[in-house]
């Protein structure tokens, strides 16, 4: 697994996600403010949601989708 940016501990969004039971290693925020779920979180969850998540370990990330669409 590649190293992911750590979410700011004092950010209210981080605090809310931690209160909801997520670990700080489960997510980070993009510069635009979106939550990005890490590969670690996806593996803990145990299945693919088919949303094309950036760090999907189940072969459904945008990079994986691009490989599949260009090989057809």
C-alpha positions in Angstrom: 0.0 0.0 0.0 1.3 3.5 -0.8 1.6 6.1 1.8 -1.5 8.4 2.0 -1.8 11.9 3.3 -3.0 12.1 6.9 -6.2 14.1 7.6 -5.7 17.1 9.9 -6.5 16.1 13.4 -8.1 19.4 14.3 -10.4 19.4 11.3 -14.1 19.1 12.3 -14.6 16.7 9.4 -11.8 14.4 10.8 -13.3 14.6 14.2 -16.8 13.6 12.9 -15.5 10.6 11.0 -13.5 9.5 14.0 -16.6 9.7 16.2 -18.5 7.6 13.6 -15.9 4.9 14.2 -13.5 5.3 11.3 -9.7 5.2 11.9 -7.5 8.1 10.9 -5.8 5.7 8.4 -9.1 5.0 6.7 -9.4 8.3 4.9 -7.9 11.6 3.8 -9.2 14.8 2.2 -8.4 16.2 -1.2 -7.5 19.8 -1.6 -11.0 20.3 -2.9 -12.4 18.9 0.4 -13.6 15.5 -0.7 -13.2 12.5 1.5 -11.0 9.8 -0.1 -11.2 6.2 1.4 -7.9 4.5 1.5 -7.1 0.9 0.4 -6.9 -0.1 4.0 -10.5 1.0 4.6 -11.7 -0.8 1.5 -10.0 -4.0 2.6 -11.5 -3.7 6.1 -15.0 -3.2 4.6 -14.4 -6.4 2.6 -16.2 -5.7 -0.7 -16.4 -3.4 -3.7 -19.1 -0.8 -3.8 -18.7 -0.4 -7.6 -18.3 3.4 -7.3 -14.9 3.6 -9.0 -13.0 4.6 -5.8 -9.5 5.9 -6.2 -7.9 3.2 -4.0 -10.2 0.3 -4.8 -8.2 -3.0 -4.2 -10.9 -5.0 -6.0 -10.0 -3.9 -9.6 -12.6 -1.1 -9.9 -10.5 2.0 -9.5 -10.5 4.7 -12.2 -7.0 3.5 -13.3 -8.3 -0.1 -13.5 -11.4 0.9 -15.4 -9.2 2.8 -17.9 -7.1 -0.3 -18.5 -10.2 -2.4 -19.1 -11.8 0.0 -21.5 -8.7 0.5 -23.6 -8.0 -3.2 -23.9 -11.4 -4.0 -25.5 
